[in-house]
Amino acid sequence: MGDAGEGLIDAEARIQERMEDLERERVHTRVHTLGPEERRTLESLKSLRLARRELEAQLGPATHERRRVQIEQALAELDRRMALVEGLNAEGVSAPTKG
């Protein structure tokens, strides 16, 4: 069973790699078919999401109350900006999907 099991694992790994390749191609194609305004919107959302993740990571270990308040205010501002960008999408620019 050793050889057969290894072959099955290899086949599953190849299938997973192929699925990941197809997903990358799909995302790559979708991004390149967007117009300039949609690309800017997508990049803005990516940037805002990244900044939010970084602030969330800082919030956990923050012990000083003033720093926690600053981070929470910054998170609220990022949420406001993301809602604004997403609201613009609802007004005519097609919303980019996560990917």
C-alpha positions as CSV (number, residue, x, y, z in Angstrom):
1,M,0.0,0.0,0.0
2,G,3.0,2.3,0.5
3,D,3.5,3.0,-3.2
4,A,-0.2,3.3,-4.0
5,G,-0.7,5.7,-1.1
6,E,2.2,7.8,-2.2
7,G,0.8,7.9,-5.7
8,L,-2.5,9.1,-4.4
9,I,-0.9,11.8,-2.3
10,D,1.1,12.9,-5.4
11,A,-2.0,13.0,-7.5
12,E,-3.9,15.1,-4.9
13,A,-1.0,17.5,-4.7
14,R,-0.9,17.9,-8.5
15,I,-4.7,18.5,-8.5
16,Q,-4.4,21.1,-5.7
17,E,-1.5,22.9,-7.6
18,R,-3.6,22.9,-10.7
19,M,-6.6,24.4,-8.9
20,E,-4.4,27.1,-7.5
21,D,-2.9,27.8,-10.9
22,L,-6.4,28.2,-12.4
23,E,-7.5,30.5,-9.5
24,R,-4.4,32.7,-10.1
25,E,-5.2,32.8,-13.9
26,R,-8.8,33.7,-13.1
27,V,-7.8,36.6,-10.8
28,H,-5.1,37.8,-13.2
29,T,-7.6,37.9,-16.1
30,R,-10.2,39.6,-14.0
31,V,-7.8,42.4,-12.9
32,H,-6.6,43.0,-16.4
33,T,-10.1,43.4,-17.8
34,L,-10.9,46.1,-15.3
35,G,-11.0,49.7,-16.4
36,P,-8.7,52.3,-14.9
37,E,-11.3,53.6,-12.4
38,E,-12.1,50.0,-11.3
39,R,-8.4,49.2,-10.8
40,R,-8.0,52.3,-8.6
41,T,-11.0,51.3,-6.6
42,L,-9.6,47.7,-6.2
43,E,-6.2,49.0,-5.2
44,S,-7.7,51.4,-2.7
45,L,-9.7,48.6,-1.1
46,K,-6.6,46.4,-1.0
47,S,-4.6,49.1,0.7
48,L,-7.3,49.9,3.2
49,R,-7.8,46.2,4.1
50,L,-4.0,45.8,4.6
51,A,-3.9,48.9,6.8
52,R,-6.8,47.5,8.8
53,R,-5.1,44.2,9.4
54,E,-1.9,45.9,10.5
55,L,-3.8,48.1,13.0
56,E,-5.8,45.0,14.3
57,A,-2.4,43.3,14.9
58,Q,-1.2,46.4,16.9
59,L,-4.4,46.6,18.9
60,G,-4.0,43.1,20.5
61,P,-0.8,43.7,22.4
62,A,-1.4,47.5,23.1
63,T,-1.7,48.0,26.8
64,H,-1.7,51.8,27.1
65,E,-5.3,53.1,27.0
66,R,-4.5,56.1,24.9
67,R,-2.8,54.0,22.3
68,R,-5.8,51.6,22.2
69,V,-8.1,54.6,21.7
70,Q,-5.9,55.9,18.9
71,I,-5.9,52.5,17.2
72,E,-9.7,52.1,17.6
73,Q,-10.2,55.6,16.1
74,A,-7.9,54.7,13.2
75,L,-9.9,51.5,12.6
76,A,-13.2,53.4,12.6
77,E,-11.7,55.8,10.0
78,L,-10.6,52.9,7.8
79,D,-14.0,51.4,8.0
80,R,-15.5,54.7,7.0
81,R,-13.2,55.0,4.0
82,M,-13.9,51.4,3.0
83,A,-17.6,52.1,3.1
84,L,-17.1,55.2,1.0
85,V,-15.1,53.4,-1.6
86,E,-17.6,50.5,-1.7
87,G,-20.4,53.0,-1.9
88,L,-18.9,54.5,-5.0
89,N,-18.9,51.1,-6.5
90,A,-22.7,50.9,-5.8
91,E,-23.2,54.1,-7.7
92,G,-21.9,52.9,-11.1
93,V,-18.4,51.4,-10.9
94,S,-18.7,47.7,-10.8
95,A,-17.5,46.3,-7.4
96,P,-14.3,44.4,-7.6
97,T,-14.5,41.0,-5.9
98,K,-12.1,39.7,-3.3
99,G,-9.4,37.7,-4.8
